[in-house]
Amino acid sequence: MSRGALADFETWGDELHGESWISWAELAAADGDEASNEVDGCVHEFRRSSGGSWKMHGQNSRLIRIAELSGLTDARQLYSAGSVYP
């Protein structure tokens, strides 16, 4: 990353990770509906829309509720519960 970009994220501390060399043009050209070759290990929360279809609400959201339902207590297991508890 450039020094300017790093400076923009300096206040994030340890929360900043996963930098990429992908360009904005590549991101804009990406097909968000393309099927993945790998399972994303993050917990995904889906909610029904007013029309009845399922829509993704967020990733790793409501982990407290996932912990209650799954019985997981270990933070690492809980973070990747999406690949363990589909």
Secondary structure as GFF3:
##gff-version 3
##sequence-region A 1 86
A	DSSP	alpha_helix	3	8	.	.	.	ID=ss1
A	DSSP	three_ten_helix	10	15	.	.	.	ID=ss2
A	DSSP	alpha_helix	24	29	.	.	.	ID=ss3
A	DSSP	beta_strand	44	48	.	.	.	ID=ss4
A	DSSP	beta_strand	54	59	.	.	.	ID=ss5
A	DSSP	alpha_helix	63	70	.	.	.	ID=ss6
A	DSSP	alpha_helix	75	79	.	.	.	ID=ss7
A	DSSP	alpha_helix	81	84	.	.	.	ID=ss8
###
